[in-house]
Amino acid sequence: MAVKVLDDSNFKEALVENKTIVKYFAGWCGNCRLFTPKFKRLSEDERFTGINFVDVDAEKNPEARKLANVTNLPFFAVFDGDKLIDAKATSKEDAVVELLGKLNNN
């Protein structure tokens, strides 16, 4: 599944009735850029079929950022519908896989 780029105008609608992982990033964030190919690869992993993968520019989308209480970048949040399940600032793939596992258990 492809990674979708969303903004404040379409973020909440994309969450409704979907399991979603969001990567919050900023253009200046080197670790965010380095994680991009890993995030794309995870989006294509069959273990995570049915989960939407979303990128949101944290600097340009304050409403989406507030929903996950973003504290640092890169920041990952998992939502089941519009309910925040868990979130973490990390650049470690294992931590993101752990977050994805929380969606598979819901």
NORFENNOR-V971246 format. One line per field, one symbol per residue. phi: phi as a letter, one per 40 degrees, with the letter a starting at -180 (. if undefined). psi: psi as a letter, one per 40 degrees, with the letter a starting at -180 (. if undefined). burial: 1 if it has 16 or more other C-alpha atoms within 10 Angstrom, else 0. A space follows every 10 residues. Layout:
phi->???
psi->???
burial->???
This chain:
phi->.cccbbbdcb cccccdfbca bbbcabdccc cccccdcccc cccccccbdg bcbbbbcccc bccccccbfc babcbbbbbb gccccaaaca bccdcccccc cccccc
psi->hihihiadde dddddhfihh hhhhiidehd ddddeddddd dddehedfhe hhhhhhhdde gddddddefh diiihhhhhh behhdiihhi ehdddddddd dddde.
burial->1010011100 1001100011 1111110000 0100100011 0110000100 1111111100 1001100101 0011111111 1100111111 1000010011 001000
